[in-house]
């Protein structure tokens, strides 16, 4: 039974790492779950509560950035409140469209919101591109958080 637990912990961590690139999988929560399971199997002899507080913080930060990155990018471009909401809604709905939806969702949502609010196609395009770039930067931050989680866990395990 213990071997099955280790295999599941490894699969969760690997699945989470894949989730940094595959939009359907919740990347950092899966990595955290695998690490928590590994710690539990080991009766938390190698990894303690301080490590899991750090890992929890990384998960929360990663998930928050993942959802708001597109709207933050739009805001940096001087977007209207409607465009910011559009980028956020587009990011969430984009999950349903796979990778193309994830890239285009924030762009289309922000551009539609800005076009609705200001009736300016050039500004709408500018805001849409900023939202998409914000989303991409959020995805890079998610990969960085996943790698940081691996580093923290590995360091705690072998220290």
N, C-alpha and C positions, 0 to 999 in steps of 0.2 A: 504493500500500500504506500509505503514511503517513497518508493521509486516512482510510482504514478504521480505523486505530489511533486517531486522534483521535475518530472517531465512536463507536467502542467505548468509549473512555475516558469520553466524555460520557454514553453510555447507562448505563454502570456507575454513574457518579455520580448521574444522575437516578433510576435504578432503586433505588439505595441510599436516596436521599431519600424515594422512595415507600415503601420498606421501613420507614421510621420509623412509617408509618401502617398498612402492610399486613403482617400478622404472618408471612406465608410467606417474605418476602425477608429475608436477613441484611443489615440496613441498613448499619451502619458498616463491616463488612468489604467490602461492595460499593463503598462510597464510597472506601475506602482503595485497593482494587484499581484503580479508575478513576484515582485520583490518582497511583498508582505507575506505571501505564501512561503517563499524560501526562508524568510526569517522565522515564520511560525514552525515550519518543519524542523528547523535548527534550534527551536525553543529560544530564539532571540539571543543566542550565545555570541554570535558574531556581529549582529546588527541590532542596535538598541533604539530606544525611543527618540533620542536626539536625531539620529539618522532619519527616522521616519517623519519627524517634524520638518526637516529640511526637504525631504522628498515630497511631502504633502504641499509645502509651499511652492515647490517647482511645478507640481501638477496644477495647482490653483492658478498660478501665474500664467502657465502655458495655455490652459483652457480659456482664461479671461482674454488673453491676447488673441487667441484664435478667433473668438467671436467679435471682438471690437476693433481689430486691426484695420479692416476696410473702412469703417466709419471714421477712425482716427486719421487715416490717409485723406479721406474726403474733407475732413475738417481742416487739415493743414492747407488745403487748396482753396480755402475760403468758401466752402460749401454752405448752402442753406440748411436749416434744420431738416427740411424734407429730404434733402440729398443724404444727410447723415443717417436718417432713419431708413432711407432706401438702400443704402450700402449695408446696413445691419440686416435688414430683411433679405436682401439679395444674397448675403453671405450664408444665412441660415437656409434659405430655399435652394441655394446653389449646391448644397450637400446632396440633394436629390438627383442632380445632374452629373454626378461623378466629377472627374477632373475638369472637363470643360465647364461644367456648372460652377465649380468652385472658383475658377479663374474669371468667368464672365459674370457670375452672380453679383459680386460687389460692384463691378463696373456698370452693369445694366441697372441695378437698383439705384446707385448714386446718380447716374446720368438721368434716369427717369425722374427721380425726385427733384433734381436741379432743373430739369427742363420744365417740369410742372410748376415749380416755384418761381422761376425767373424768365422762362420763355426764351432762353439764350442757348442755342445749340453749341456754340463754341465753349462757353463756360461749362455746359453739361458734359461735354467730352473731356475737358480738363479735369473736372471733378471725378468723372468716371475712371479716368486713367490713374489719378491719385488714389482712389479707393482700391483699385486693383493692385497697385504697387504696395499699398499698405497691407493688403491681404497677403501678398507674396512675402513681405518682410515678416508678417506674423507667422507664416509657415516656416520661415528660416528660424525664427525664435523658438518654434515648437521643436524643430530638429535639435537646436542647441540645448533646450531644456531636457530632451530625451537623453542626449549625450552626457549632460551634466548629471542626470539621475544615475546613469550607468557608472560614471566616475565616482560619485559620492558613495553609491552602494558598494562598488568594488573596493574603494579605499577603506570603508568601514569594515568590510568583510575580512580583508587581509591585514588590517592594522593591528 
